[in-house]
Amino acid sequence: TPAVAQQRVFLAGDSTVAEYGPDRDPQAGWGQALQAYLKDGWEVRNHAIGGRSSRSFIEQGRLDGIAAELAAGDVLLIQFGHNDAKVEDPSRYSDPEAAYPQWLSRYLALARERGATPVLVTPVARRSFEDGRLLDTHGPYPQAVRALARREGVALVDLNALSMDWLRQAGDAA
C-alpha cells in the first residue's frame, strides 16, 4: 500500500500558541491541542515560542525554520499580537497601524511564494477581568489583523472575538 502524503499545518506564534512539557501543566498553548482536532493525514508543525512578536520571530530566525520546510499544499497559521504591543521593548514592539501589518505580510509572502495557504489568526484574549467585566487588552491589534486579512484576501480566524465571547460567558470566577 503506498504511503498517504501527509498534509502539514505550520504554526507561527507566541506563548499562547506554543507547546509546553508536562512540567508546565496545565499551561498549554492552543497549538499544543490542535492536532486532536484535525483529520487523519494532517500533521501540526508548531514553531511557536513564548515571548515572540511578529518582528522578533523573524529577526531571531524562527521564520527561517518554517521556510526550510514549507511547501505547496501546506497551511501556515500566523498568530501574534501579545508581544507586539510591548512599547518598552523595541526588539518586539510593532505599532499596529504600520509595522505590525508589514511584519505579518512577510509571513503571507512566504506562504504564497511556497504555494502554501496562509491563515491569519487574531490574538487570543487574555483572561483579565475588572469588576466582573472582561477587559479588551489587545486594543487595535486584532483590528489590524482583520484589516490585513481583508486587504490581502487571506483567511482569518478571529480568535480574539471567539475567546472574548467564551470568557464573557464563563465569567471571571469560572
N, C-alpha and C positions, 0 to 999 in steps of 0.2 A: 504494500500500500504506500503510495507516495505521501511524503510529509505535507501537512497542510501549512501553507505560508502563514506566518504569524503577522498579525496586524499590530502596530505599536502606537501607544499614546505616550508622548513625552510631556513631562511637566516641568515648567519653569516657574519658580515662585519662591516665597519666603517661608518663615516658620509655620505659617498656617496651612501650608501645603506639604511640608517636609515629613519625612519618616523619622520615627524615634524608636529606640530599642526598648525592651521590656523594663529596663531600669528607670525609664521616664514615665511609665504607665501611671496614670491614664492619659498623659499628654500624647496627642497624636494630631498630625495634620490630615486634612481631608484626602490628600493624595495617597496616604497610607491605606485608606479604606476603599479607594476607587476600584481596585482590581475585582473585589467581590461583586461589583455592580455591572461588570462588563460581560458580554457574551464570550463563550469559549472561542479561542482563536485570537483574542486580544491580549496584549501584554502591556503593563504600565512600566514606563522607564522614568522614575522620579528623580529628577535632578535638582529639586528644590532644596534650599538650605536656609536655615534661620538667619535673620539679621540682614538679608539682602534686599536691595531695591532694584528697580528695573535697570538703574545705572550701574550699581556695584556688581550685580550679577554678571553683566557684560564685561566691565572693567577688570574683574577678577578672573576672567577666563571661563566662567561657568557655561556661558552660551557656546563656547568652542567645543565643550564636551557633547553637547546636543548636536552641533553642526557636524561632528565627526561621524554620527550615526544616522541622522535624519535623512529619510529617503521618500520617494514618491509613494503615496498611499498612507503615510504616517499622519498622525494628528499631533499638533502642538498646542497644549493648553497653557495659557500665559496669565498668571495672576500676581500682580504686585500692587503696592499702594500703602501698605502698613509702614514701610520704612522710607518711602519716597517723600513723605511729609516731614521728615526729621530735619528741619531747617538748621538745627545746631550741628549737624554732621554733613559737611559739604561732600564727603565721599559717597553719601547715599541720597542726599536731597535732590529732588527734581520738582520744579514748580509745575503745578497741574495744568496750566494753560499752554505752555510751550514745550519745555524739556521732557516732561513725563510722556506725553503722546509721541514725541520724537524718539525717545528710548524704546517705547513699546513698538513703534513702527519698525525698528530693526529686527525684532522677533518675527513680525509679519513678513518682512522682506526675506528673511532666511527661509521660512516655511515655504513661501511662494517659489523661491529660487530652487528649492529641492523637490517641488511638486507635492509637498505636504499640505494639510489643511490646518490653518491657524484658527484658534478659537480664543477670543479674549474673555477673561473672567474678572468681574469686578471684585474688589477685596471683600472677604468675608467680614461680617460685622463683629465688633468686639462686644463682649458681654459687659456693658458698662451702663449701669442704671443710676439715676439720681431722683430721689423722691418717687420711686416707682415707675419712672419714665425712662425708656431706652434712649440713650444718647447717640446721636449720629457723630461718630468720632472720625470719620474719613472726609468730611467736608466735600470739596469739589472733586476729589479723585475718582469716585465711582462715575460721576457725570462725565468726566474726561474720557474714561474708558468707553462709556456708552456712545459718546460723540465720535470717537475714533472708529468704533465698530461700524457706525452708520456711514461715516465718510469713506471708509475703506471697503465696505460691503463684506465685512467679516462676521462670522457667527459670534454671538455673545451669550454668555451665561451670567445673568445678573445675580450673582451670589450675594451681593450686598443686600439687595431688596429681599431676596428669599430668606436670608438668615436673619435680617431685621424683623421680618414678619414672624418667623418662627420664635425668635427671642421674645418679642412682644407677647405672643400667645402664651409662651411658657411662663413668663414673668420672672422677676428677679429672684424670688425665693427658690423657684424650681431650678 
